[in-house]
Amino acid sequence: MDATKYDTNIPRQEADSFAEAEVEKSYYGILNLLYYLKAKYTRIHFRYSGYVYTAHCESIEQNEVLLVAHGFQETQERRAVIQFEAYNRYYKGHVLILRTNETGIYIQFPQELQYLQRRRHIRLRFDDLFMRFTILYSPIGHSRLDEKNLESRFPFVMHEIVREDVSMQTMYRMLVSEVQAMSSDFFLGFFTDKNKEDLSLEEKMLLETGKTFYIEDTMRVAAYIAPPENPNLINLSSIFEKDAAETGESRALEKIEAKRRLDSRKFIVSYLLSPIKLFGEVYGYIRVETNPFDKKYINPMQAADIDRLTELFSYALSKIQIRSSHFDPSSVETRVVNISLSGLLLEFSDGAIFRYLKQHRRIKMLVPVMGDDLELFGEIVRFSERNGFYYLGVLFFKSKPGDMIRLEKFVHENMQFQFL
């Protein structure tokens, strides 16, 4: 039987988006569409009784339309859905089956047809087209001024992370170099090595908030309970406020004072824990502290610098991971659901990367076409999730010279083999 089940090879993104589609109700408008289908011998997706048949419009009468679908098998079901593309619009309509015989399927003349927004370029769907991609640097700064400050403060770090092949060794050396300028007493910790019940208070807060935990001076209670001016820095102010509301300020201060004494007994003057993330999830941290022999404090500006530096380091980690898993020739390739001259829709199953790409939307893609890889650059403009798979709609904004011409040739050569 020349048909496919609904839940196998037929993409459902278009069907889902019909909720906000326009509606064609004019009799003559629908009539013109049907004559177009007949004249162009356009393929029609005929969804009926759990299957999708490939049909064509054979004849058109005032109240009924004759469709021919190879391998069609009739059941007791009397309703069906037709889908087709005409004039660069994608149409969908519910129809009533009047009768069937050896000539074909007679359906009632459609009362209305829904259609999606007109597209500039026709999309081609594939089951066997795969690509590789990596992320491009997107501004991490909260504003253009903030981005310029990063470029001024960490010029070598910024120069490294914009590279396609970021070096982990280089990034680590630059991180250590900046940290050692503040204190030689530091170490890296990872939560994968610890049980949750063994975590310190600082580690739990860092894991929950994803922000840098910072105490400027262990001799002052204010350093623990006064909210830092920088929103990316935290201390025990939130815990103090919560305890003060529940048990009173005096009891809350006693608790903070016990923590302060514990830190000072360890001969710590000031310290911070800054998160190291992978795809936005906290995996570890770098702890920096000073002691009485250093005769210096970590000031708020230095703490903010370390926070931004670990943010850049985390970005580099994520970029390196995506490159090794989705861009290198030996990596797992990503399926291209459809492609046009303006963009493509890709599908994969990694939820962590999917969430990360919502913040880092610019990507570089290698799409194998006509025996070679097209080098395309795009920005992700749509996100969706269905049945355990994640879908990203990418809009092209740049390509390697000559590659867009090759893509155009590829699209036109494949148009005759696909349902449009």
Salt bridges, closest charged atoms under 4 A:
GLU14 OE2 - ARG123 NH2 2.87
GLU14 OE2 - ARG125 NH2 3.62
GLU64 OE1 - ARG99 NH1 3.11
GLU74 OE2 - ARG78 NH2 2.49
ASP127 OD1 - ARG335 NH2 3.40
ASP146 OD2 - ARG308 NH1 2.97
GLU160 OE2 - ARG163 NE 3.75
GLU164 OE2 - LYS364 NZ 2.67
ASP165 OD1 - ARG163 NH2 3.29
GLU178 OE1 - ARG153 NH2 3.19
GLU202 OE2 - LYS259 NZ 2.69
GLU203 OE2 - LYS194 NZ 2.27
GLU216 OE1 - ARG220 NH2 3.79
ASP217 OD2 - ARG220 NE 3.48
ASP243 OD2 - LYS255 NZ 3.25
GLU257 OE2 - ARG260 NH2 2.75
GLU257 OE2 - ARG261 NH1 3.48
ASP263 OD1 - LYS259 NZ 3.34
GLU289 OE1 - ARG287 NE 2.76
ASP305 OD2 - ARG153 NE 2.94
GLU311 OE1 - ARG308 NE 3.01
ASP328 OD1 - ARG323 NE 3.81
GLU347 OE2 - ARG335 NH1 3.22
ASP372 OD2 - ARG406 NH2 3.81
ASP373 OD2 - ARG132 NH2 3.03
GLU375 OE1 - LYS364 NZ 3.68
ASP403 OD1 - ARG406 NH1 2.82
GLU408 OE2 - HIS412 NE2 3.97
